[in-house]
Amino acid sequence: MKGPEICLYLGDCIGGMQRHLAACSVDVVVTSPPYNLGIRYGTHDDSAPREEYLAWCGEWGSELSRVLSSGGSLFLNVGSKPTDPGVPFQVLNVLLQHFTLQNVFHWVKSIAILQSEVGRYPGLTDDLVVGHYKPINSRRFVNDCHEYVFHLTHRGDVPLDRLAVGVPYRDKSNVARWNSAGKDLHCRGNTWFLPYPTIQSRNRERPHPASFPPSLPDRCLRLHGVERVEAVLDPFMGIGNTAIAASALGLFCIGFEIDSDYRDEAAARLTEVGGIVRKESVDPHREPHSETPHEKGAK
Ligand SMILES: C[S@@+](CC[C@H](N)C(=O)[O-])C[C@H]1O[C@@H](n2cnc3c(N)ncnc32)[C@H](O)[C@@H]1O
C-alpha cells in the first residue's frame, strides 16, 4: 500500500492543533479521547476530577470546531464503565457547545441473538452469541457490551454516503421497490457490530489499553463519503488505528499523541502496512493560528 503521507505528531493535541492546523483544514475527525475512567495510559493521567476533565474536553472540542471544515464530520467515540455510565453523556453535553448532534451510533462489541427470541429466521439455525463477555462479579451491573460514537457536525446537515456502508437486502424483491439505483443495498442503521480482530499476543499486537479496531474509523470514513475527504484527523491517535484506516482508503491523515511509545507504535504499524509516515513534534515556539472558530448555526 502506498498512499498519501501520514503525519504523526508527538505532543499535546490542543497546542498541536492551534499551532499546526489552519481553520477548516480537516474534513473528517475520528477519535476516541481518554474517558476519565482511571485507565492506565503510559503518560496521560486518566483520573482528573470530573469538572477539570470536562473543562479540558471543552478546550479540545473548541479546537476541533475551528479545524473542521463546514461540511465536515466529527465521529467521537466515548465509552464508559458500569460504575460510571454517565461519562459519554457528560462529554457529549460539553461538545454540544461547539457542534450539532447529527447521528448517534452504538458500537456493539458483543451480542446475543437467541433463536427462540427471533423465531423462524432464514440462516439462523442456532443461538448466536458473539464477542467477548468479560466476567464481572456484581449484582448491580450488567456486562458493558457497547460504546457510543457521536456523529457531530457544525449544523447537523452533512450529507452521508449511507450505501457505502450498506447491507444487502434480505428480501431481494425490495431491491427494485425501494432503491431506484437498483443496488442490492439498504442503510445499515446505527447499530454497528465491530469486533476486535483476533490476536495472539496483546502486548505485541495491541499494546494500548483502550484502542478501537481499524474497522471503526473505516466505517465512519466511508459513511461520510471518501470522495469528499482531503484530510483526516485523530487528535488522540493512540497506536494509529484511524490513520491505518485512512491510509488504506488512500486519504491524507494527521494524528496527535502525547505518549512517545504509542506514537512510535503507530508509526511502526503504519510502515508495516506500507504507509508513508512522517514523524513530527508539536512545535511550542510556533505562532498559534488565530482564526475564530465556526459559530454554531452560522450559515
Ligand atoms: C482512548 S485512547 C485512543 C486510542 C486510539 N483510538 C487507538 O485506537 O489506538 C486516547 C489516547 O489519547 C492520548 N492522549 C491523552 N492526552 C492527550 C493529549 N493532550 N494530546 C494528545 N494525545 C493525548 C493517550 O495517550 C491515549 O493514547
The ligand as an ORCA input file, in Angstrom:
! r2SCAN-3c Opt
* xyz 0 1
  C      -8.720      6.217     24.079
  S      -7.054      6.391     23.600
  C      -7.137      6.427     21.832
  C      -6.801      5.097     21.207
  C      -6.854      5.088     19.705
  N      -8.210      5.326     19.219
  C      -6.366      3.739     19.156
  O      -7.167      3.004     18.561
  O      -5.213      3.391     19.422
  C      -6.685      8.063     23.993
  C      -5.247      8.457     23.680
  O      -5.097      9.863     23.891
  C      -3.769     10.109     24.315
  N      -3.729     11.466     24.898
  C      -4.093     11.846     26.146
  N      -3.964     13.182     26.301
  C      -3.546     13.659     25.115
  C      -3.270     14.974     24.648
  N      -3.396     16.038     25.420
  N      -2.870     15.109     23.350
  C      -2.723     14.038     22.542
  N      -2.958     12.756     22.942
  C      -3.384     12.568     24.210
  C      -3.488      8.967     25.271
  O      -2.112      8.766     25.454
  C      -4.184      7.795     24.546
  O      -3.303      7.070     23.744
*
